Amino acid sequence: MIEVSVRKNSITVTGHAGYAPPGQDIVCSAVSTLFQTMVASIESLTDDNIEYDIEPGYSRMIYKDLSDTSKSLVDSFFIGVCGVAEAYPENVTIK
């Protein structure tokens, strides 16, 4: 199960979806792609300072005082990850 945890100044994604074998898991791939795109977009499109760690089974972004652009990018991540969680409720949960 992938768990997406939202706190005041951080987003953490942990676990594995378990939908398919590693390397073939479309649910893990979807969530990972959404997270990595959010981080890359914030770094490329804004001057905001974020800290992040991306490893197999664990991703975390720490932030504060985000610009409106970054807030929109974070919102876009949540729209996408909520869609994945809705489509695969046995594999993704949001806390």
KADAFEN-V731963 format. One record per helix or strand of 2 or more residues. SS is the DSSP state (~ for helix, > for strand). FROM is the first residue (numbers start at 1). TO is the last residue. Records with the same first field share a line. If there is no record, write none. Layout:
SS->FROM-TO ; FROM-TO
This chain:
>->2-7 ; 10-14 ; 51-55 ; 58-62 ; 92-94
~->26-45 ; 68-87
